[in-house]
């Protein structure tokens, strides 16, 4: 049994490749029957799926004031005010550490 290498390409929403206008028109005109799903495995067990988007009630937000270094703001990007919550949320979701309340 050998190792199979797969060339995986990842994109984020801020860095998507440009899709030519004629390709967008072609895809928009396709019916569901015209789409080739043969390379996508069929999914019959949806038990591990999580619904995207709003997970119930809207989370209450608190206004806080913090001082960030300019290189941190540059790293987060120009939309840092809306993105700043993402970083601690990802750490929180991945962490097994519970901070005292």
For each residue, the residues with C-beta under 8 A, 3 or more apart:
1:
2:
3:
4:
5:
6:
7:
8:
9:
10:
11: 15 16 17
12: 15 16
13: 16
14: 77
15: 11 12
16: 11 12 13
17: 11
18:
19: 23 24
20: 23 24
21: 24 25
22: 25 26
23: 19 20 26 27
24: 19 20 21 27 28
25: 21 22 28 29
26: 22 23 29 30
27: 23 24 30
28: 24 25
29: 25 26
30: 26 27 34 35
31: 34 35
32: 35
33:
34: 30 31
35: 30 31 32
36: 39
37: 40
38:
39: 36
40: 37
41:
42:
43: 46
44:
45: 48
46: 43 49
47:
48: 45
49: 46
50:
51: 55
52:
53:
54: 58
55: 51
56:
57:
58: 54
59:
60:
61:
62:
63:
64:
65:
66:
67:
68: 72 73 80 84
69: 72 73
70: 73 74
71: 74 75
72: 68 69 75 76
73: 68 69 70 76 80
74: 70 71 77
75: 71 72
76: 72 73 80 83 84 87
77: 14 74 80 83
78:
79: 82 83
80: 68 73 76 77 83 84
81: 84
82: 79 85
83: 76 77 79 80 86 87
84: 68 76 80 81 87
85: 82 88 89
86: 83 89 90
87: 76 83 84 90 91
88: 85 91 92
89: 85 86 92 93
90: 86 87 93 94
91: 87 88 94 95
92: 88 89 95
93: 89 90
94: 90 91
95: 91 92
96:
97:
98:
99:
100:
101:
